[in-house]
Amino acid sequence: MVMVGMADLNSVQSPGALTTLGLGSCVGITLWDPVTKVAGMAHCMLPDSSEISNNSNIAKFVDTALIRMINDMVRLGANKSRLKAKLAGGAQMFALNAANPSMRIGDRNVEAAKKCLRQAGIPIVAEDTGDSYGRTIELHSDDGRLVIKTVGKGNKIL
């Protein structure tokens, strides 16, 4: 099991697996190639690198993390045209100022992920996003299974 930290990304070949802990408003973007069984995961904190002056950590932002993850997976043998995406996270963790769009980081992260995946031509085959609780996820490269663990809500498999 390869750990993906906050504002981090990684890719593995089968039989590897990836995990990230504590997705709150962050979005977990997972990609999988069902033929080569190459998997990738990014734990993104913010939607758009162009909105922040200190944007040197590409894994921190949805737009730049997705490009790097695709490239890393292709280097491991994946074919971009076969990639399938699953999303998790993007919660609204705090009710305070939820009506203010700039405070809706979770929603904005999910929207950015969907937009970037659409632009890359990668279909989203499953998602567990939004609501008001955190998630821990595991992506298994052998079968593309995404396990979502949530305190008080049990486990879910996408």
Steps between C-alpha positions, in 0.01 A plus 500: 500500500655829384405803709394817317523799732307825489599702190670187365456249219636162400453218250553124526488185291308188600492355760564836671246707686480866597341664804441849630368599840268776607337634185286784631452788258790358299411285201650159434536438128569140403580366154527140383590326176310168494736339247843577646364528856688824565335716765550860611376715786521870579397673825427857385438789736402776257328516160720729291873575507452831318315649800800468736839668466690222682400212274826305487345181646311371197329223701326764713278612210246301298602648164873430526477174699284335236746576220795366703311189607400415142860543384636288786250224426582499127869457594396190698320356197146641523317621190325835552207394279418211737516691828196500726454745787342474843467797736463527877501781754409860434301532822371823653668450835387824665156661488647845561468716187389204289295740287814691403631334178864555597440297818350205309843344437368143487241579233753702302755216516247247369383737224862559395572125496197433281591783262865392468405134449246599234765709323741204515234267357501275807159369613398508865358156575422553870514762772436550869525875547348785697305477825670602825730216604856390434610191313803271475539321168691203357541431128595145400680473167415134438126566456451879523301465821475822704434434868360798690521493879294747701480526878147422613383410149692181433679402180386533142648347184482682167 
